[in-house]
Amino acid sequence: MARAQGSVEQIIRQRVAEHPGVTWLKWQDTEVAWQDVLSNAQRAANGLLELGVGPGERVAILMGNRPEFLWAHLGIGFIGAASVPVNISQRGPTLQHILRDSGATAVIFTDDLRQWRRLGFRPAHVGR
């Protein structure tokens, strides 16, 4: 069964159809075109689906300012889940509370922010 496309995904797909190679994002020395936005967001969405994350679930994002944050956020929306951005300056008991209180069933993080794993928080969906 095909999943429904939300309005953000529809807009991105429309832009890709109209202007696939036009720059959407400039990050440091990199330019990202509309077609790459869609590809990266779809890859994030597919990864989440493979882990078993579904519509209505919450996914915490523990990541600094970087394009990958955007792909994760968009991918979460593509599958109908809810994005829970977490302030990366949080540590220890405060971070533990945020993750538990958020109801997140999965956490997307960068290697440098792996400390959440030592807090005893165990999401329902875990990938490698």
C-alpha positions, 0 to 999 in steps of 0.5 A, a space after each residue: 500500500 502506498 503511503 499518502 504524501 503530505 503537503 511539504 513532500 508534494 511541494 518538494 516533488 513539484 519543485 523537483 519536477 519544475 527545477 530539479 537542478 536549481 540550488 535549494 541550499 548552500 551550506 559551507 562549500 556545498 550546494 544542494 539542488 531540489 532533486 538532492 533534497 528529495 533524494 536525501 529526505 526519501 533516504 531518511 524516510 526509508 531508513 526510518 520505515 525499515 526500522 519500523 517507525 510509522 505514522 504518528 510516532 515521534 522521532 527525536 533529532 539530536 543533531 547540530 546545524 547541518 544539512 543532515 538535520 533537514 533530511 532527517 526532519 523532512 524524512 520524518 514528515 514524509 512518513 507521517 511521524 513527528 519530529 522532536 528536535 532536541 537542543 544539543 547543549 542538553 546533557 545528563 538528567 535534563 536530556 534524559 527527561 526530554 527524551 523520555 517526556 517526548 515520547 520518541 520511539 527513535 532517535 537520530 543522532 550524530 556520532 559526536 552526540 552519542 551520549 544519550 545512549 548512556 542515559 538509560 533511554 531505550 527507544 522502541 526502534 534502534 538502527 545501526 
